[in-house]
Each structure stands twice: as C-alpha cells, then as structure tokens.
C-alpha cells in the first residue's frame, strides 16, 4: 500500500504544476520513511514517461515532424541538462534543509498565480532560439524540490504568447528527454535496489494510471483558464509542509 500510495502521488504531482519532488519529500517526512526510496522514485519516471507518450502520441509525432520544433527541443534538453547538473552539484547540500521545500512551494505558487491575462496567439512551429534558451533554464530550475517542471515551463510558454494547447504539448514534449535521461542516469541504482519487484511494479502501475489522469486534468485546466488556481494549492501545501517538516 505504501508503494501504491507513493506511485499515486508521483503520477499526479509529476504532471500537475505542484512539484512531485516537493510532495514526495513532505510525504516521506510525514510517513516517517527512513528507507532509501530514491531508486523507486527514479523508476517511477519511466511510468510517467510512458504516460506522456500514450496521452500525447499524436501530438508528439506531428510536432517532431517539424524540423524547427525538433531542433529546439534538442537545444532545450541540452540547456536543461547542463543547468540542472550545475544546480545539483553546487546546491545539493541545501536540498535537505527542512524549510527549503515549503519555501520553494510558496515560490512555485507565486509563479502559477502570475500567469493571468496573457496574450496567446503563437503556434508550436513558431518556437525560436530565445524561447529555447529561456525554457531550458526554466526547466533546469525544476531540479530544486518544490519547483514544478510542468508549472514553470507552461507559465513561461504562456507568457511567451503560446496558445494554451500548444503550451501543454510543448511542455510535456520537452519533458520526455529529461525524464528518460534521469531514468537512464540512475538505472544502475534501480537495478541494485533492495525494494521488492512486486512493490516496484505496483507503484509503477499507480504512477502510470494517475499520470494519465493528471495530464487530462491539467489540459482541461489550461483550456478553461483555471491553470493559475493551482497556485493557491501550492501555497496551502507550503504551510502544511512547514508544519510536517518541523
């Protein structure tokens, strides 16, 4: 049940703009889990990768057929990898600070609430080098636990004038190389994990199913212009995090 529960949390929060790493950190503290669950969490990235592929398979195929989009996704991925590794190297010691995640969730809430009243006319095919540079750095910032990858990239895309549907597709398309890269980078740790295979599989299934649900929810929220309301949720969780992480 523990691994199913964590799989559900990962599946929902990986895609909803509320930070999966922040939620998993808080729940780990709340449930008093001392077991090394990093290999399990990394393994769940494969489930979320597959969820994106299944949900956006048509959009992925059509976008990647456009040479300009494919090149810019590659540029974004390279910048994200470099910037994310720099943050991980120089700020890793700060990640375990008990006040960091609640504080960054508060920042994440502010980012989401800032997205109101944006002019949205651009298509995915109009993505350029400046967009890619900003998106690569923004996605790299999601290395910090409490900053949502989907949240910050969708906000940037909307502020850059992309239509809601285009922002949704581009945000999760550019997530796929990153998610797969993290999985492959940590594959050795997964193979050496002592977590029972049935538990890993149950968590995987839960993350996949609830990942699909989360994608449907965030797409509907974008279309109905209720995306920014996730910001209020992040602020609430921030204060709850301060309580649980004392």
C-alpha positions as CSV (number, residue, x, y, z in Angstrom):
1,X,0.0,0.0,0.0
2,X,2.9,2.4,0.8
3,X,4.4,2.0,-2.7
4,X,1.0,2.3,-4.4
5,X,0.3,5.4,-2.5
6,X,3.7,6.9,-3.4
7,X,3.1,5.9,-7.0
8,X,-0.3,7.7,-7.0
9,X,1.4,10.9,-5.5
10,X,4.2,10.7,-8.2
11,X,1.8,10.1,-11.0
12,X,-0.4,13.1,-10.1
13,X,2.2,15.6,-9.0
14,X,4.7,14.9,-11.8
15,X,2.3,16.5,-14.2
16,X,0.1,18.8,-12.2
17,X,2.1,22.0,-11.6
18,X,2.6,21.4,-7.9
19,X,6.1,19.7,-7.8
20,X,6.4,16.0,-7.4
21,X,9.7,16.2,-5.6
22,X,8.2,18.6,-3.1
23,X,5.2,16.4,-2.3
24,X,7.3,13.2,-2.1
25,X,9.7,15.0,0.3
26,X,6.8,16.1,2.6
27,X,5.0,12.7,2.5
28,X,8.3,11.0,3.3
29,X,8.7,13.2,6.3
30,X,5.0,12.7,7.3
31,X,5.1,8.9,7.0
32,X,8.5,8.8,8.7
33,X,10.0,6.7,5.9
34,X,13.7,6.1,6.6
35,X,14.2,3.7,3.7
36,X,16.2,4.8,0.7
37,X,13.4,5.3,-1.8
38,X,15.4,7.3,-4.5
39,X,15.7,4.3,-6.8
40,X,12.0,3.7,-6.6
41,X,11.2,7.4,-7.3
42,X,13.5,7.3,-10.3
43,X,11.9,4.1,-11.5
44,X,8.5,5.9,-11.5
45,X,9.9,8.3,-14.0
46,X,9.6,5.6,-16.6
47,X,5.9,5.3,-15.8
48,X,5.4,9.0,-16.2
49,X,7.4,8.9,-19.5
50,X,5.1,6.2,-20.9
51,X,2.0,8.2,-19.7
52,X,3.1,11.2,-21.7
53,X,3.8,9.1,-24.7
54,X,0.4,7.4,-24.6
55,X,-1.5,10.6,-23.9
56,X,0.3,12.8,-26.5
57,X,1.3,10.2,-29.1
58,X,-0.4,12.0,-32.0
59,X,0.9,15.5,-31.0
60,X,4.4,14.2,-30.4
61,X,4.5,12.6,-33.9
62,X,3.2,15.8,-35.6
63,X,5.5,18.2,-33.7
64,X,8.6,16.1,-34.2
65,X,8.0,16.0,-38.0
66,X,8.6,19.8,-37.9
67,X,12.4,20.2,-38.1
68,X,12.4,23.5,-36.3
69,X,10.5,22.1,-33.3
70,X,12.7,19.0,-33.1
71,X,15.9,21.1,-33.1
72,X,14.6,23.5,-30.4
73,X,13.5,20.5,-28.2
74,X,17.1,19.2,-28.5
75,X,18.5,22.7,-27.6
76,X,16.1,22.9,-24.6
77,X,17.2,19.4,-23.4
78,X,20.9,20.2,-23.6
79,X,20.5,23.5,-21.7
80,X,18.3,21.8,-19.1
81,X,20.8,19.0,-18.6
82,X,23.7,21.4,-18.2
83,X,21.9,23.9,-15.9
84,X,20.3,21.2,-13.9
85,X,23.6,19.4,-13.3
86,X,25.2,22.7,-12.2
87,X,22.4,23.3,-9.7
88,X,22.6,19.7,-8.4
89,X,26.4,20.0,-7.9
90,X,26.5,23.4,-6.2
91,X,23.3,23.4,-4.2
92,X,22.8,19.7,-3.3
93,X,23.8,20.4,0.3
94,X,20.8,22.8,0.6
95,X,18.2,20.3,-0.6
96,X,17.8,18.6,2.8
97,X,17.1,21.8,4.6
98,X,13.7,21.3,6.1
99,X,12.5,24.8,5.2
100,X,13.6,24.7,1.6
101,X,10.7,22.7,0.1
102,X,7.9,24.7,1.8
103,X,9.6,27.9,0.8
104,X,10.0,26.8,-2.9
105,X,6.4,25.6,-3.0
106,X,5.4,29.1,-2.0
107,X,7.6,30.5,-4.8
108,X,6.0,27.9,-7.2
109,X,2.5,29.1,-6.1
110,X,3.5,32.7,-6.9
111,X,4.8,31.7,-10.4
112,X,1.5,30.0,-11.2
113,X,-0.6,32.9,-10.0
114,X,1.4,35.3,-12.2
115,X,0.1,33.7,-15.4
116,X,-3.2,35.6,-15.7
117,X,-4.3,37.7,-18.7
118,X,-1.6,36.6,-21.2
119,X,-1.9,37.1,-25.0
120,X,-1.9,33.6,-26.5
121,X,-1.5,33.6,-30.3
122,X,1.7,31.7,-31.1
123,X,1.9,28.1,-32.5
124,X,4.5,25.5,-31.6
125,X,6.0,25.9,-35.1
126,X,7.0,29.5,-34.1
127,X,9.3,28.4,-31.3
128,X,12.7,30.1,-31.6
129,X,16.2,30.1,-30.1
130,X,15.3,32.8,-27.5
131,X,12.3,30.7,-26.4
132,X,14.5,27.6,-26.1
133,X,17.2,29.4,-24.0
134,X,14.5,30.6,-21.5
135,X,12.7,27.2,-21.4
136,X,16.0,25.3,-21.0
137,X,17.0,27.4,-18.0
138,X,13.4,27.3,-16.5
139,X,13.2,23.6,-16.8
140,X,16.6,23.3,-15.2
141,X,15.3,25.2,-12.2
142,X,12.9,22.3,-11.5
143,X,15.9,20.4,-10.1
144,X,15.0,22.3,-6.9
145,X,12.5,20.3,-4.9
146,X,9.3,22.4,-4.7
147,X,9.6,24.0,-8.2
148,X,7.3,22.3,-10.6
149,X,8.8,21.5,-14.0
150,X,5.4,21.5,-15.8
151,X,4.3,24.6,-13.9
152,X,7.3,26.8,-14.7
153,X,7.6,25.7,-18.3
154,X,3.8,26.2,-19.0
155,X,3.9,29.6,-17.4
156,X,6.9,30.6,-19.5
157,X,5.3,29.3,-22.7
158,X,2.0,31.2,-21.9
159,X,4.0,34.4,-21.1
160,X,5.9,34.0,-24.4
161,X,2.5,34.1,-26.1
162,X,1.9,30.4,-27.0
163,X,-1.7,29.1,-27.1
164,X,-2.8,27.0,-24.2
165,X,-2.9,23.8,-26.2
166,X,0.5,24.5,-27.7
167,X,2.0,25.3,-24.3
168,X,0.6,22.0,-23.0
169,X,2.0,19.9,-25.8
170,X,5.4,21.6,-25.9
171,X,5.8,21.5,-22.1
172,X,5.4,17.7,-21.9
173,X,7.2,17.0,-25.2
174,X,10.3,18.8,-23.8
175,X,9.9,16.8,-20.6
176,X,10.4,13.5,-22.3
177,X,14.1,13.7,-22.9
178,X,14.7,14.9,-19.4
179,X,12.6,12.2,-17.7
180,X,14.2,9.5,-19.8
181,X,17.7,10.9,-19.2
182,X,17.2,10.9,-15.4
183,X,15.9,7.3,-15.6
184,X,18.9,6.1,-17.6
185,X,21.4,8.0,-15.5
186,X,20.1,6.3,-12.3
187,X,19.4,2.9,-13.9
188,X,22.3,1.2,-12.0
189,X,20.9,2.3,-8.7
190,X,17.5,0.9,-9.7
191,X,19.0,-2.4,-10.6
192,X,20.9,-2.6,-7.3
193,X,17.8,-1.6,-5.2
194,X,16.6,-3.9,-2.5
195,X,13.0,-2.8,-2.9
196,X,10.9,-5.9,-3.8
197,X,10.0,-6.2,-7.5
198,X,6.2,-6.6,-6.9
199,X,6.2,-3.3,-4.9
200,X,8.1,-1.5,-7.7
201,X,5.6,-2.8,-10.2
202,X,2.5,-1.8,-8.2
203,X,4.0,1.7,-7.7
204,X,4.7,1.8,-11.5
205,X,1.2,0.9,-12.4
206,X,-0.3,3.5,-10.0
207,X,2.0,6.3,-11.3
208,X,1.1,5.4,-14.9
209,X,-2.7,5.4,-14.4
210,X,-2.7,8.6,-12.2
211,X,-0.2,10.2,-14.6
212,X,-2.8,9.9,-17.4
213,X,-5.5,11.3,-15.1
214,X,-3.2,14.3,-14.2
215,X,-2.5,15.0,-17.9
216,X,-6.2,15.1,-18.6
217,X,-6.8,17.4,-15.6
218,X,-4.1,19.9,-16.5
219,X,-5.2,20.0,-20.1
220,X,-8.7,20.8,-19.0
221,X,-7.5,23.5,-16.6
222,X,-5.5,25.2,-19.3
223,X,-8.4,25.2,-21.8
224,X,-10.8,26.5,-19.1
225,X,-8.2,29.1,-18.0
226,X,-8.1,27.8,-14.4
227,X,-4.5,26.8,-14.5
228,X,-3.3,29.6,-12.2
229,X,-5.6,28.3,-9.4
230,X,-3.1,25.5,-8.7
231,X,-1.0,28.4,-7.2
232,X,-3.4,28.6,-4.2
233,X,-3.0,24.9,-3.7
234,X,0.8,25.2,-3.7
235,X,0.7,28.0,-1.1
236,X,-1.6,25.8,1.1
237,X,0.8,22.8,0.8
238,X,3.7,25.1,1.6
239,X,2.2,26.0,5.0
240,X,1.3,22.3,5.6
241,X,4.9,21.4,4.8
242,X,6.2,23.8,7.4
243,X,4.0,22.0,9.9
244,X,5.0,18.5,9.0
245,X,8.7,19.2,8.5
246,X,9.3,20.9,11.9
